Every structure is written in C-alpha cells, then in structure tokens.
Amino acid sequence: MKDKPKNILFITSDQQRWDTLGAVNSDVKTPNLDKLAEKGILFKKAYTVNPVCTPTRCTMLTGQYPSRHGCWHVGTKLPEDYAPTVAHEFDAAGYFTGLLGKAHFQPCYIDETSFESAPNIHRHDFFKNWNGPYYGFEYAKLVIGHTSESHACGMNYGVWLKNNGIELDKYFGIHDYQHYGSWELPEEFHGAKWTADETINAINLATESDKPFFLWSSFQDPHNPYICPEPWASMYDPDKITLPDIEASDMSDKPPFYKSIIEGNFYGDDPDLQNKNWGDCKTLPELSIKDIRKIYAAYYGMVSLMDHHIGRIIDYLEKQNLMESTIIVFTTDHGDQLGVQGLWGKGLPAFDDVQKVPFIVCHPDCKTPGKESNSIHSHIDLMPTFLDSMNFNIPEKCQGVSQLQSWLDANASSREWAMLEFRPAQNKFMQRTFVDERYKLVLYKDKDYGELYDMINDPKQKKNLFHYAEHTKLRDDLISRFDFSEFEQNEIVRERTAYA
C-alpha cells in the first residue's frame, strides 16, 4: 500500500479564461496542464468567489468570502497579522510553507502603506535579503504587477533581473492594458521562468529541511498587457484562431449598468456605483477584428509560455520521485472578458467569461484519472480541502466545504451551488451570483432588478429570465434556496486606497 500524499503544490495563473486549456479548446496548446488533467480530474464547473484579483487571492489564503475578510476589490489591504491563513495551519503542522510569485493581498499601485506597492517594491537592497515570512508562509519570493508594467520588475524578481544585468527601464514601463504583441525581454528572464525556478528551489529547500511542503506557485500571466517574448508571441497565427462571440449583446433586459457600460458610460448615473469604483469592465470600440485576433494570439502565447514552465516544475517533481506524494492543484483567480459580448476586462457583468475558472486536481489517490467532472467547485473550498487532505482540523472561520471526495472521484459532488460576490464601489452596492447545475441567479442588494439564466439552454446568457412572469416561481424558488442572509453577518468593508 502506497503512502498517503504528504505534499501540496498549489499553482495559480492570473486572469485566465476557463476555456484556455488544450483539454477544453483545441486552439490552445497546454500540453503540461493537459498532462495533469490526464493524471487527475478536470473540473468544468469551477467558479471564483470574486471577479478581481485581491478579493479572490485573499479568499484562497483565508477560506473566507470577501465580505468576511473585507478585501472587496483591488486596492484594499488584508492586515498582515490576519489569522489563521492556510499557510499558518500548515506551518503549525511542521510543513515547509512557501509563496513563490504574485501575492496581491495588498494594493500594488502607488500606496506607501502597502508592502506590495511602489515605492516599497523597488527597494532592491531590502529584497536582496528578504525572503519572508509573509501571511503565514515562512518563505516567500515575490513579484507584483503584470508583464511590462513598471511595478512588475520590483521585489525579489527585480533583484534577480538586476543581478542578471537586465536594464529594467529598457523592458518595463508600459502601462497600457490594451498593449499586445511581442516583448523584447529575453525569454530566459521572463517572470514565468523565474516563478518556476523559485518553486523548484523551494521544493529543494523543503527536501533539505526534511519537511513536507505546502507551496503556492503563483504565475502573473496571462494578465494584460498582452505581451510575451518570442517564440511564444508568434506561436499562434491570428487568422487561424476561432474567436468566440465578440459582438456586443442586446443588454436591454439586463440591469441598467450593462447598457451604460456598452455605451461607454461605465456604470451610468447610479449613485451607488460612483464611490471609489476605479477600473473594471469596459468597451474598446477602437479595436478592429484584426486587433482582437492579434490580442487572442498574444494571450494564447502567454498561456503556452506559462504552461511550459509549469511543465518544468512537474518534470522536476517526477525526477525527484515526488509525484506520488504530492497533490497538485491548478486554477486561476478569475477570468477575462477578452472582448466577448463587446466587453473587456473583468468586474460587475455576471458572465462566465470572468466568473468561471480553469480547475485541475492531480491527486495521487485519484480513482478516476483522466475523467472530467461537472461537480461544482468554488475557490472558497480550497483552504478546507487542503487541510482535510492531510486530516487537519478545519478552522471554524472557514466558510467553504471540503471537496476531498470530489478530488478523488470525478463522479462525486461536494456542494449543490456556489456563490460569488462583487462590490464595485465602496458603499452598500453588492452583487451576489449563485450557480447550480443548471441556473445562474444574480441578486443585487436593495435593487429591484436581477438576473436569471438557464445555463444549459442559454450558456451565453443572452436572455434574462428574471422579470418574465412565466419564470416567477422558478426565480422565487431559487431565491429561497440560495438564502444569503448568513453572508450579511459580520460583513467587513476595508478602505480602498489605490486602484490596483
């Protein structure tokens, strides 16, 4: 009888659409992630808890919804002494705990009070000698930002770049999120390569210390700006890519802010959407179909480049005979609208493009390797499942459920529905989305509008059934089933001090 798995490798990407895995979309080449799916289970109904970075990443860390840990948007800060985190629990159990890559538990753009923002991230002399601890991880090597942004060359990654003679000003400083194409940064100095290197090094440190490990390997891609080095930038022919439905939808049956966004008026005139609502979903009418195809080619190239380096980590685990003792989980923080239905970015519109996520579990004890599962998954379940996998106690503060049986058997199911939250502005406005095996229900606090979609017959969410008389009973039954009164208890809204 083989030993029970003792290690966990948690791999995340940043802003990756659910349909950018080779196992789902033949246009995309992800041989290494596909390999993980062949050894484990690909979950096709997995959802984020929030369609932007910081809230979701803090949920992964704490096992709590954004309304409980308080980080409702980017630009908010989770207190560094917040406990317990999943890292605290594994550290207390004698594990080597490491966070390699992007954290984004704090504001990352021009906030002097944030450890993850300028000017702090550019204190290279400090980061030469810093490797944690951070939010319960005893070991940390960090980076923040995306591709060519100036703050993407800070922290530990920036030190490594400078030590390798890279002129930071030559390759970093582009903040245009619509920028796309080839990046002159040499491939061997890309952030994905560095994150994989640091993950492999952390595996070695754990082995040398004779400890099991809990590692979070956190890649920055494929978040915009949509650029990557060659040969990945030219890997995909834009003219051969099958584009999804990028035509702007008729938003007339949806809440009023949908129409406002399509018309370029962002969230419209609703006063509840005006306070500190920096950024989010938008339209880009200046982009031609040719531009959009090139963006998709660059985006897919970023995914394939990341997949290549994830493959290096997997190969190393195999070389070290650690695969049979390691649970590997891959997902992302949220999706990317990427022009679908005329929208770009992420945020308030409740489309699967931003709410649904890729999710793969490769468990050494999997009973159904290579199978796909339609059981519902939520990021809120990560911490309790990680702990349950090692037979650890799950803190009462965790709001998710253990998905361990689902991770072992593609035919098992651990939850009947998932819930997502989004607060676009610093006030009472709150969107909550509920999804089950068939329907998506979207409710808005103190608003008379809402959304209801039959995701089997209408997966693109073209027809909102919420106000149709013939669907009133269905709507009310779902509202009753998805009682969210418990989520209103002990709600926290932290101060938003930056826009990223």
DODO-480599 format. One record per residue (C-alpha): y, z, x; residue number from 1. Coordinates in pm, whole numbers. Layout:
! DODO-480599
       y       z       x  num
       Y       Z       X  NUM
...
This chain:
! DODO-480599
       y       z       x  num
       0       0       0    1
     334    -101     146    2
     614     149     192    3
     887     188     -67    4
    1206      -5      25    5
    1450     222     202    6
    1748       0     286    7
    2010    -171      69    8
    2220    -472     167    9
    2490    -544     -89   10
    2656    -884     -37   11
    2966    -993    -228   12
    3184   -1301    -230   13
    3539   -1325    -364   14
    3633   -1515    -680   15
    3318   -1725    -702   16
    3229   -1911   -1021   17
    2890   -1830   -1173   18
    2791   -2198   -1161   19
    2834   -2247    -784   20
    2479   -2174    -677   21
    2239   -2455    -595   22
    1987   -2294    -829   23
    2233   -2349   -1116   24
    2434   -2654   -1009   25
    2273   -2934    -807   26
    2616   -3043    -684   27
    2644   -2725    -473   28
    2441   -2659    -159   29
    2348   -2292    -115   30
    2002   -2301      46   31
    2012   -1940     164   32
    2118   -1786    -165   33
    1861   -2010    -335   34
    1604   -1867     -94   35
    1697   -1516    -207   36
    1655   -1622    -569   37
    1311   -1765    -490   38
    1207   -1432    -344   39
    1367   -1231    -622   40
    1541   -1284    -956   41
    1844   -1492   -1053   42
    2030   -1327   -1341   43
    2208   -1578   -1566   44
    2393   -1334   -1793   45
    2575   -1113   -1545   46
    2935   -1007   -1605   47
    3216    -849   -1414   48
    3396    -545   -1559   49
    3739    -694   -1497   50
    3859   -1047   -1409   51
    4062    -948   -1098   52
    3971    -803    -759   53
    4075    -438    -717   54
    3953    -304   -1054   55
    3609    -458   -1011   56
    3570    -357    -648   57
    3666       0    -735   58
    3406      -9   -1013   59
    3140    -126    -766   60
    3242     167    -547   61
    3261     438    -815   62
    3032     335   -1102   63
    3323     377   -1344   64
    3523     140   -1563   65
    3879      59   -1455   66
    4011     271   -1743   67
    3837     570   -1583   68
    3908     523   -1213   69
    4257     400   -1303   70
    4289      81   -1098   71
    4357    -163   -1380   72
    4491    -455   -1172   73
    4555    -565    -815   74
    4850    -380    -665   75
    4708     -40    -765   76
    4552     213    -530   77
    4236     417    -559   78
    4303     752    -385   79
    4121     764     -53   80
    3973    1104    -140   81
    3828     975    -469   82
    3472    1101    -507   83
    3192    1053    -544   84
    3156     693    -439   85
    2826     517    -389   86
    2887     547     -15   87
    2933     924     -41   88
    2597     953    -215   89
    2408     752      46   90
    2590     922     332   91
    2489    1263     194   92
    2128    1142     183   93
    2133    1069     557   94
    2195     694     541   95
    2397     484     778   96
    2673     355     549   97
    2888      57     639   98
    3156    -159     477   99
    3196    -493     653  100
    3468    -734     541  101
    3703    -711     245  102
    3761    -382      62  103
    4074    -432    -156  104
    4066     -82    -302  105
    4443     -67    -240  106
    4743    -303    -262  107
    4724    -573       3  108
    5068    -728      -4  109
    5382    -557     128  110
    5325    -194      36  111
    5394      51     318  112
    5193     321     142  113
    4878     110     144  114
    4629     116     431  115
    4531    -241     336  116
    4881    -391     333  117
    5148    -506     574  118
    5284    -365     794  119
    4982    -136     842  120
    4722    -412     865  121
    4898    -571    1163  122
    4882    -257    1378  123
    4626    -417    1605  124
    4645    -136    1861  125
    4535     104    1586  126
    4249    -113    1461  127
    4118    -162    1816  128
    3996     196    1796  129
    3937     236    1421  130
    3601     184    1251  131
    3615     425     959  132
    3542     640     774  133
    3665     477     453  134
    3593     583      93  135
    3267     748     198  136
    3150     473     435  137
    3102     630     776  138
    3151     292     943  139
    3397      21     846  140
    3521    -306     990  141
    3781    -451     756  142
    3978    -760     670  143
    4203    -835     372  144
    4363   -1144     224  145
    4227   -1496     191  146
    4181   -1785     435  147
    4522   -1889     576  148
    4744   -1614     434  149
    4936   -1420     699  150
    4777   -1091     595  151
    4429   -1245     631  152
    4449   -1210    1011  153
    4503    -836    1018  154
    4289    -523    1052  155
    3964    -540    1255  156
    3928    -915    1204  157
    4274    -972    1351  158
    4184    -769    1659  159
    3873    -984    1707  160
    4075   -1305    1671  161
    4330   -1192    1930  162
    4058   -1078    2168  163
    3917   -1431    2144  164
    4251   -1590    2230  165
    4335   -1716    1882  166
    4708   -1772    1823  167
    4747   -1612    1481  168
    5072   -1789    1393  169
    4907   -2125    1454  170
    4643   -2084    1183  171
    4774   -1820     943  172
    5085   -1812     727  173
    5013   -2043     431  174
    5052   -1854     104  175
    5040   -2149    -135  176
    4737   -2071    -352  177
    4708   -2437    -452  178
    4678   -2546     -90  179
    4347   -2722     -27  180
    4157   -2924     230  181
    4064   -2896     596  182
    4167   -2596     807  183
    4221   -2642    1181  184
    4088   -2294    1260  185
    3772   -2348    1470  186
    3459   -2280    1268  187
    3336   -2012    1507  188
    3641   -1797    1429  189
    3624   -1815    1051  190
    3620   -1486     859  191
    3275   -1555     714  192
    3130   -1580    1064  193
    3299   -1253    1163  194
    3174   -1072     849  195
    2818   -1184     917  196
    2845   -1081    1283  197
    2972    -737    1184  198
    2696    -698     925  199
    2429    -781    1183  200
    2589    -536    1425  201
    2587    -265    1157  202
    2214    -325    1099  203
    2163    -269    1470  204
    2371      48    1469  205
    2164     184    1182  206
    1841      97    1364  207
    1964     259    1686  208
    2055     576    1497  209
    1709     577    1336  210
    1863     584     988  211
    1804     376     676  212
    2114     180     579  213
    2338     111     284  214
    2565    -178     382  215
    2827    -363     184  216
    2881    -707     337  217
    3198    -837     173  218
    3300   -1202     225  219
    3651   -1333     143  220
    3555   -1680      24  221
    3578   -1891    -189  222
    3912   -1742    -300  223
    4211   -1975    -278  224
    4395   -2114     -78  225
    4105   -2361     -93  226
    4065   -2449     275  227
    3788   -2423     533  228
    3709   -2561     879  229
    3518   -2877     946  230
    3249   -2991     895  231
    3242   -2785     575  232
    3575   -2915     445  233
    3430   -3269     441  234
    3081   -3175     329  235
    3137   -3286     -31  236
    3260   -3623    -150  237
    3527   -3552    -415  238
    3438   -3871    -604  239
    3075   -3765    -646  240
    3141   -3419    -788  241
    3064   -3368   -1156  242
    3375   -3199   -1294  243
    3346   -2952   -1581  244
    3568   -2980   -1889  245
    3916   -2964   -1740  246
    4102   -3093   -2044  247
    4337   -2837   -2197  248
    4182   -2691   -2510  249
    4337   -2655   -2853  250
    4439   -2291   -2836  251
    4582   -2272   -3188  252
    4304   -2048   -3326  253
    4325   -1803   -3034  254
    4566   -1512   -2970  255
    4923   -1635   -2918  256
    4935   -1578   -2543  257
    4675   -1857   -2491  258
    4917   -2116   -2626  259
    5200   -1962   -2425  260
    5005   -1997   -2101  261
    4912   -2360   -2174  262
    5280   -2433   -2245  263
    5380   -2280   -1911  264
    5540   -1974   -2067  265
    5291   -1737   -1907  266
    5234   -1456   -2162  267
    5508   -1558   -2404  268
    5751   -1320   -2570  269
    5518   -1031   -2648  270
    5698    -721   -2509  271
    5360    -557   -2443  272
    5287    -824   -2183  273
    5608    -808   -1982  274
    5596    -491   -1770  275
    5455    -547   -1420  276
    5245    -845   -1525  277
    5272   -1012   -1182  278
    5046   -1315   -1149  279
    4727   -1415   -1332  280
    4608   -1725   -1516  281
    4835   -2031   -1530  282
    4851   -2407   -1570  283
    4917   -2656   -1289  284
    5019   -2979   -1464  285
    5136   -3132   -1135  286
    4777   -3165   -1016  287
    4615   -3506   -1068  288
    4244   -3561   -1130  289
    4223   -3677    -769  290
    4377   -3347    -653  291
    4138   -3148    -870  292
    3837   -3329    -729  293
    3956   -3250    -376  294
    4001   -2884    -470  295
    3645   -2872    -602  296
    3518   -3035    -282  297
    3702   -2774     -73  298
    3584   -2490    -297  299
    3222   -2600    -271  300
    3265   -2632     106  301
    3385   -2272     121  302
    3078   -2161     -77  303
    2841   -2352     152  304
    3006   -2216     466  305
    2968   -1861     335  306
    2606   -1933     236  307
    2536   -2047     592  308
    2648   -1712     731  309
    2466   -1515     463  310
    2160   -1706     583  311
    2219   -1575     935  312
    2203   -1218     803  313
    1884   -1288     609  314
    1727   -1456     913  315
    1812   -1153    1123  316
    1652    -915     874  317
    1338   -1130     885  318
    1342   -1136    1265  319
    1366    -756    1271  320
    1087    -719    1012  321
    1328    -550     771  322
    1294    -776     466  323
    1006    -576     320  324
    1205    -254     344  325
    1542    -388     221  326
    1676    -453    -128  327
    1931    -736    -117  328
    2183    -784    -398  329
    2433   -1071    -413  330
    2722   -1109    -654  331
    3098   -1165    -662  332
    3390    -966    -803  333
    3488   -1224   -1069  334
    3505   -1596   -1129  335
    3775   -1862   -1106  336
    3905   -2070   -1396  337
    3941   -2360   -1148  338
    4112   -2597   -1390  339
    3856   -2560   -1669  340
    4026   -2597   -2010  341
    4350   -2663   -1823  342
    4373   -2316   -1668  343
    4379   -2189   -1307  344
    4321   -1851   -1151  345
    4192   -1552   -1343  346
    4316   -1286   -1580  347
    4364   -1248   -1952  348
    4195   -1551   -2120  349
    3842   -1438   -2204  350
    3645   -1737   -2075  351
    3309   -1717   -1899  352
    3466   -1905   -1608  353
    3624   -1579   -1493  354
    3411   -1319   -1671  355
    3062   -1437   -1580  356
    2937   -1397   -1223  357
    2652   -1513    -999  358
    2397   -1233    -953  359
    2080   -1234    -744  360
    1848    -944    -662  361
    1577    -973    -398  362
    1366    -659    -428  363
    1055    -635    -207  364
     859    -497    -504  365
     967    -771    -746  366
     684    -855    -987  367
     829   -1192   -1090  368
     965   -1363    -776  369
    1140   -1693    -836  370
    1199   -1627   -1206  371
    1532   -1639   -1389  372
    1640   -1362   -1622  373
    1866   -1367   -1928  374
    1890    -989   -1941  375
    2249    -869   -1950  376
    2392    -726   -1631  377
    2725    -559   -1559  378
    2891    -452   -1236  379
    2921    -105   -1386  380
    2545     -74   -1331  381
    2544    -132    -955  382
    2601     225    -836  383
    2347     391   -1070  384
    2086     124    -990  385
    2138     155    -615  386
    2089     532    -645  387
    1793     504    -881  388
    1627     257    -643  389
    1599     539    -391  390
    1518     801    -654  391
    1854     973    -602  392
    2033    1165    -875  393
    2297     964   -1060  394
    2630    1149   -1093  395
    2745    1224   -1446  396
    3068    1035   -1373  397
    2876     706   -1353  398
    2928     509   -1675  399
    2665     242   -1620  400
    2288     234   -1662  401
    2012     183   -1410  402
    1891    -177   -1401  403
    1599     -97   -1173  404
    1330    -220   -1413  405
    1523    -546   -1460  406
    1546    -586   -1082  407
    1168    -554   -1061  408
    1071    -769   -1358  409
    1257   -1074   -1493  410
    1114   -1002   -1838  411
    1262    -651   -1857  412
    1601    -563   -2004  413
    1809    -252   -1944  414
    2112    -300   -2171  415
    2189    -472   -2501  416
    2552    -556   -2429  417
    2817    -550   -2158  418
    3184    -459   -2181  419
    3479    -592   -1980  420
    3832    -451   -1965  421
    4160    -611   -1873  422
    4510    -466   -1880  423
    4752    -743   -1774  424
    5066    -528   -1780  425
    5148    -164   -1716  426
    5163     -47   -2075  427
    4932       8   -2372  428
    4813    -355   -2399  429
    4437    -365   -2344  430
    4180    -641   -2383  431
    3815    -545   -2418  432
    3541    -805   -2424  433
    3189    -735   -2550  434
    2900    -972   -2486  435
    2543    -954   -2611  436
    2256   -1201   -2612  437
    2446   -1437   -2842  438
    2804   -1336   -2921  439
    3127   -1263   -2740  440
    3374   -1036   -2920  441
    3723    -981   -2778  442
    3938    -699   -2913  443
    4299    -611   -2839  444
    4435    -259   -2867  445
    4686    -226   -3153  446
    4680    -602   -3223  447
    4568    -775   -3543  448
    4427   -1073   -3356  449
    4097   -1102   -3174  450
    3827   -1347   -3069  451
    3466   -1409   -3167  452
    3244   -1682   -3024  453
    2887   -1791   -3078  454
    2795   -1843   -2713  455
    2472   -2026   -2796  456
    2628   -2294   -3018  457
    2974   -2284   -2857  458
    2938   -2190   -2486  459
    3281   -2337   -2402  460
    3445   -2106   -2658  461
    3622   -2383   -2844  462
    3603   -2227   -3192  463
    3730   -1874   -3250  464
    3543   -1729   -3550  465
    3738   -1403   -3565  466
    3951   -1480   -3873  467
    3708   -1702   -4063  468
    3617   -1544   -4399  469
    3254   -1651   -4372  470
    3221   -1459   -4044  471
    3393   -1139   -4155  472
    3069    -945   -4194  473
    2941   -1060   -3855  474
    3272    -963   -3694  475
    3278    -619   -3857  476
    2913    -554   -3774  477
    2980    -636   -3411  478
    3292    -417   -3402  479
    3086    -132   -3542  480
    2809    -195   -3290  481
    3045    -214   -2996  482
    3217     118   -3066  483
    3456     159   -2776  484
    3610     493   -2878  485
    3438     657   -2581  486
    3629     429   -2344  487
    3961     564   -2472  488
    3877     913   -2343  489
    4036    1033   -2018  490
    4197     693   -1959  491
    4395     662   -1635  492
    4663     401   -1559  493
    4767     415   -1194  494
    5108     295   -1078  495
    5121     -72    -984  496
    5326    -100    -666  497
    5251    -453    -545  498
    5141    -784    -692  499
    4817    -820    -495  500
